[in-house]
Amino acid sequence: MNFGLIMSEVGQGFRRNLSMVVSVILVTFISLTFFGAAILLQMQIGELKGYWYDRAEVAVYLCTEISPVPGCNASDASPEQVEAVRAELEGSTLAPYIERVEFETKQQAYDNFVAQWEGTAFADIADPEFFGETFYVNMIDPDQAEIIVDQLSGAPGVENVEDQRAVLEPIFAIMNAASYTAIGIAALMLVAAVLLIATTIRLSAFSRRRELGIMRLVGASNRFIETPFVLEGVLAAAIGAALAGGAITAIVHFFVGGYLAASFPTTNFVGVEDALLVAPILLAVGGLLAALSASFAIRRYLKI
């Protein structure tokens, strides 16, 4: 098979259908950028879950005078009740599941609140009496937090037991929804790219119908005739995929690494190395879809 002749045919096809080729490149670029962003977002969700779930605590909030829970009787937890909760956490039943227990007093809770909201009206109106005492429990296995919740919920002096991972779930649900939306948009755009590639190949074949007729008369094989058209689609899609890979790498480098990582230094984010892992996937997906679409289109046109 004459490679030089095939590439000259590809170049000729590009020149005759330049606007359609550019359209294929742009549609492939946009669709694969969405697809790559969805993959990176899923990777980021995994990073955040691993980071925050390991640090999530079980908070055992003790009763205060303003507790709405009937069992608190509008009064602070007594010293005896506090010690009973502590003994429960340090006892043989719960201790094997617990890595660390920290106790926060009213004053400590107040000081932390004022430090967090310093300079705002919230800090000015806060009073230590508004805050209750709290046990913060770190689990050896965060998935076993329900053991603490079941054991201490409703205990004397306990207002509420909260697994802080429950607070994170809505955030991850929103991120998952964004990821699935990006995948949906990418899928629609990929369908448009496949249809556009097929149309481009048919137009290219129609514009060279005389040459194709001569090739068939002189006994050129179907593979020889088909290859330039398939390469046209694959090269156009490959250019779009390469642009998509460059786009997601730039987004990760400049936005995620340059802005988000600087704004939230304690949080793990996906890096350029993750984007470089995704880029070949985009190239493979784009090339495969283009090859299948172009091959199907030219075979239908040539009736082979």
C-alpha positions as CSV (number, residue, x, y, z in Angstrom):
1,M,0.0,0.0,0.0
2,N,1.5,3.4,-1.1
3,F,1.6,5.5,2.1
4,G,2.6,8.7,0.2
5,L,-0.4,8.3,-2.1
6,I,-2.8,7.7,0.7
7,M,-1.6,10.8,2.6
8,S,-1.9,12.9,-0.5
9,E,-5.5,11.8,-0.8
10,V,-6.0,12.7,2.9
11,G,-4.6,16.2,2.3
12,Q,-6.8,16.6,-0.8
13,G,-9.8,15.6,1.2
14,F,-8.9,18.2,3.9
15,R,-8.5,21.0,1.4
16,R,-11.8,20.2,-0.4
17,N,-13.8,20.1,2.9
18,L,-11.9,22.5,5.1
19,S,-15.0,24.0,6.7
20,M,-16.4,20.6,7.6
21,V,-13.0,19.4,8.9
22,V,-12.8,22.5,11.1
23,S,-16.3,21.7,12.4
24,V,-15.4,18.2,13.2
25,I,-12.3,19.4,15.1
26,L,-14.3,21.9,17.1
27,V,-17.2,19.6,18.0
28,T,-14.7,16.8,19.0
29,F,-12.8,19.3,21.0
30,I,-15.8,20.6,23.0
31,S,-17.3,17.1,23.6
32,L,-14.0,15.6,24.7
33,T,-13.3,18.6,26.9
34,F,-16.6,17.9,28.8
35,F,-15.8,14.2,28.9
36,G,-12.3,14.9,30.3
37,A,-13.7,17.3,32.8
38,A,-16.2,14.7,34.0
39,I,-13.4,12.2,34.5
40,L,-11.3,14.7,36.4
41,L,-14.3,15.7,38.5
42,Q,-14.9,12.0,39.5
43,M,-11.2,11.8,40.4
44,Q,-11.5,14.9,42.5
45,I,-14.5,13.6,44.3
46,G,-12.5,10.5,45.2
47,E,-9.7,12.6,46.5
48,L,-12.0,14.7,48.6
49,K,-13.8,11.7,50.0
50,G,-10.6,10.1,50.9
51,Y,-9.3,13.3,52.6
52,W,-12.4,14.5,54.4
53,Y,-14.0,11.1,55.3
54,D,-10.8,10.1,57.1
55,R,-11.0,13.4,59.1
56,A,-14.7,13.5,59.7
57,E,-15.6,13.1,63.4
58,V,-18.6,12.0,65.4
59,A,-19.8,15.0,67.4
60,V,-21.6,14.2,70.7
61,Y,-23.4,17.4,71.6
62,L,-24.3,17.7,75.3
63,C,-27.4,19.4,76.6
64,T,-27.6,23.2,77.2
65,E,-30.3,25.5,78.7
66,I,-31.5,26.3,75.2
67,S,-31.6,22.7,73.9
68,P,-34.9,22.0,72.1
69,V,-34.7,18.3,72.9
70,P,-37.3,17.3,75.6
71,G,-34.8,14.9,77.3
72,C,-32.5,17.9,78.1
73,N,-35.2,19.5,80.3
74,A,-33.8,23.0,79.3
75,S,-30.7,22.5,81.4
76,D,-27.0,21.9,80.9
77,A,-25.7,18.4,81.2
78,S,-24.6,17.8,84.7
79,P,-21.0,16.9,85.6
80,E,-22.2,13.3,86.4
81,Q,-23.8,13.0,82.9
82,V,-20.7,14.4,81.2
83,E,-18.6,11.8,83.1
84,A,-21.0,9.0,82.2
85,V,-20.7,9.9,78.5
86,R,-16.9,10.0,78.8
87,A,-16.9,6.6,80.6
88,E,-19.1,5.2,77.8
89,L,-16.6,6.4,75.2
90,E,-13.7,5.0,77.1
91,G,-15.4,1.8,78.0
92,S,-14.7,-1.7,76.6
93,T,-17.7,-1.5,74.3
94,L,-16.8,1.6,72.3
95,A,-13.1,2.1,72.9
96,P,-12.0,-0.6,70.3
97,Y,-13.6,1.5,67.6
98,I,-12.3,4.9,68.7
99,E,-8.9,6.4,67.7
100,R,-9.2,9.6,69.7
101,V,-11.6,11.6,71.8
102,E,-11.5,15.3,72.4
103,F,-13.6,17.3,74.8
104,E,-14.6,20.9,74.1
105,T,-15.8,23.1,76.9
106,K,-18.3,26.0,76.6
107,Q,-15.4,28.5,76.8
108,Q,-13.4,26.7,74.1
109,A,-16.4,26.5,71.8
110,Y,-17.0,30.2,72.4
111,D,-13.4,31.1,71.7
112,N,-13.3,29.0,68.5
113,F,-16.5,30.7,67.3
114,V,-15.2,34.2,68.0
115,A,-11.9,33.4,66.2
116,Q,-13.8,32.1,63.2
117,W,-16.2,35.0,63.0
118,E,-13.9,37.8,64.3
119,G,-14.9,41.2,63.1
120,T,-18.6,40.3,62.4
121,A,-21.8,40.9,64.2
122,F,-22.0,37.2,65.1
123,A,-18.9,37.5,67.2
124,D,-20.2,40.6,68.9
125,I,-23.5,39.0,70.1
126,A,-22.1,35.6,71.0
127,D,-22.0,34.5,74.6
128,P,-20.3,31.5,76.2
129,E,-23.7,30.4,77.6
130,F,-25.0,29.9,74.1
131,F,-22.6,27.1,73.5
132,G,-22.6,23.6,74.9
133,E,-19.9,21.1,75.7
134,T,-19.1,18.6,73.0
135,F,-17.1,15.3,72.6
136,Y,-15.4,15.0,69.3
137,V,-14.7,11.3,68.4
138,N,-12.3,10.2,65.7
139,M,-13.1,6.6,64.6
140,I,-10.5,4.1,63.6
141,D,-12.8,3.1,60.7
142,P,-15.1,6.1,59.8
143,D,-17.6,3.7,58.3
144,Q,-18.3,2.4,61.8
145,A,-19.5,5.8,63.1
146,E,-23.0,4.5,63.3
147,I,-22.0,2.5,66.4
148,I,-21.4,5.7,68.4
149,V,-24.6,7.3,67.1
150,D,-26.7,4.3,68.1
151,Q,-25.0,3.9,71.5
152,L,-25.1,7.5,72.7
153,S,-28.3,8.9,71.1
154,G,-30.9,9.5,73.8
155,A,-28.4,9.1,76.6
156,P,-28.9,11.3,79.7
157,G,-27.3,14.7,79.1
158,V,-26.9,14.1,75.3
159,E,-28.7,16.5,73.0
160,N,-27.6,15.0,69.7
161,V,-25.0,12.7,68.1
162,E,-24.0,13.6,64.6
163,D,-21.8,11.9,62.1
164,Q,-20.2,14.8,60.4
165,R,-19.9,12.8,57.2
166,A,-23.6,13.4,56.7
167,V,-22.8,17.1,56.3
168,L,-20.4,16.3,53.5
169,E,-22.8,14.0,51.6
170,P,-24.9,16.8,50.0
171,I,-21.7,18.5,48.7
172,F,-20.5,15.3,47.1
173,A,-24.0,14.7,45.7
174,I,-23.9,18.1,44.0
175,M,-20.4,17.3,42.6
176,N,-21.6,14.0,41.3
177,A,-24.6,15.6,39.7
178,A,-22.3,18.1,38.0
179,S,-20.1,15.2,36.8
180,Y,-23.0,13.3,35.4
181,T,-24.3,16.5,33.7
182,A,-20.9,16.9,32.0
183,I,-20.9,13.3,30.9
184,G,-24.4,13.8,29.4
185,I,-23.4,16.9,27.5
186,A,-20.2,15.1,26.3
187,A,-22.3,12.1,25.1
188,L,-24.6,14.4,23.1
189,M,-21.7,16.3,21.6
190,L,-19.9,13.0,20.8
191,V,-23.0,11.8,18.9
192,A,-23.0,15.1,17.0
193,A,-19.3,14.6,16.3
194,V,-19.9,11.1,15.0
195,L,-22.7,12.3,12.7
196,L,-20.6,15.2,11.5
197,I,-17.6,12.9,10.7
198,A,-19.9,10.6,8.7
199,T,-21.3,13.5,6.8
200,T,-17.8,14.9,6.1
201,I,-16.6,11.6,4.8
202,R,-19.6,11.2,2.5
203,L,-19.1,14.7,1.1
204,S,-15.4,14.0,0.6
205,A,-16.2,10.8,-1.2
206,F,-18.9,12.5,-3.4
207,S,-16.4,15.2,-4.4
208,R,-14.0,12.5,-5.5
209,R,-16.5,10.2,-7.1
210,R,-14.7,10.3,-10.5
211,E,-11.4,9.3,-8.9
212,L,-13.1,6.6,-6.9
213,G,-14.7,5.2,-10.1
214,I,-11.3,5.0,-11.8
215,M,-9.7,3.3,-8.8
216,R,-12.4,0.6,-8.8
217,L,-12.1,0.1,-12.6
218,V,-8.3,-0.4,-12.3
219,G,-8.8,-3.0,-9.6
220,A,-7.9,-1.0,-6.4
221,S,-8.8,-2.9,-3.3
222,N,-11.6,-1.8,-1.0
223,R,-9.1,-1.2,1.8
224,F,-7.0,1.0,-0.4
225,I,-10.0,3.1,-1.3
226,E,-11.4,3.2,2.2
227,T,-8.1,4.0,4.1
228,P,-7.7,7.7,3.1
229,F,-11.3,8.6,4.2
230,V,-10.9,6.8,7.5
231,L,-7.6,8.7,8.1
232,E,-9.4,11.9,7.4
233,G,-11.9,11.3,10.1
234,V,-9.3,10.0,12.6
235,L,-6.9,12.9,12.0
236,A,-9.6,15.5,12.4
237,A,-10.8,13.8,15.6
238,A,-7.2,13.4,16.9
239,I,-6.6,17.1,16.5
240,G,-9.8,17.9,18.5
241,A,-8.8,15.3,21.1
242,A,-5.3,16.8,21.4
243,L,-6.8,20.3,21.9
244,A,-9.2,18.9,24.5
245,G,-6.3,17.2,26.3
246,G,-4.4,20.5,26.2
247,A,-7.4,22.4,27.5
248,I,-8.0,20.2,30.5
249,T,-4.3,20.2,31.4
250,A,-4.3,24.0,31.2
251,I,-7.4,24.2,33.4
252,V,-5.9,21.9,36.0
253,H,-2.6,23.7,36.0
254,F,-3.8,27.3,36.1
255,F,-7.2,27.1,37.8
256,V,-7.0,24.1,40.0
257,G,-3.3,24.2,40.8
258,G,-2.9,27.9,40.6
259,Y,-6.1,29.2,42.3
260,L,-8.0,26.5,44.2
261,A,-4.9,24.9,45.7
262,A,-3.6,28.3,46.8
263,S,-7.0,29.2,48.3
264,F,-7.5,25.9,50.1
265,P,-4.0,24.7,50.9
266,T,-5.2,21.9,53.3
267,T,-7.3,20.2,50.6
268,N,-6.1,17.6,48.1
269,F,-6.8,18.5,44.4
270,V,-6.2,16.7,41.2
271,G,-2.9,17.7,39.5
272,V,-1.4,18.0,36.1
273,E,-0.2,14.4,36.3
274,D,-3.9,13.4,36.5
275,A,-4.8,15.5,33.5
276,L,-1.9,13.9,31.6
277,L,-3.4,10.5,32.4
278,V,-6.8,11.5,31.1
279,A,-5.4,13.1,27.8
280,P,-4.5,9.7,26.2
281,I,-8.0,8.4,27.1
282,L,-9.5,11.4,25.2
283,L,-7.3,10.7,22.2
284,A,-8.2,7.0,22.2
285,V,-11.9,7.7,22.5
286,G,-11.9,10.3,19.8
287,G,-9.8,8.2,17.4
288,L,-11.9,5.1,17.9
289,L,-15.2,6.9,17.4
290,A,-13.9,8.7,14.3
291,A,-12.5,5.5,12.8
292,L,-15.8,3.6,13.3
293,S,-17.9,6.5,12.0
294,A,-15.7,7.1,8.9
295,S,-15.4,3.4,8.1
296,F,-19.2,3.0,8.3
297,A,-19.9,6.1,6.2
298,I,-17.5,5.2,3.4
299,R,-18.6,1.6,3.3
300,R,-22.2,2.7,3.0
301,Y,-21.3,5.2,0.3
302,L,-19.3,2.6,-1.7
303,K,-21.8,-0.2,-0.9
304,I,-19.1,-2.6,0.3
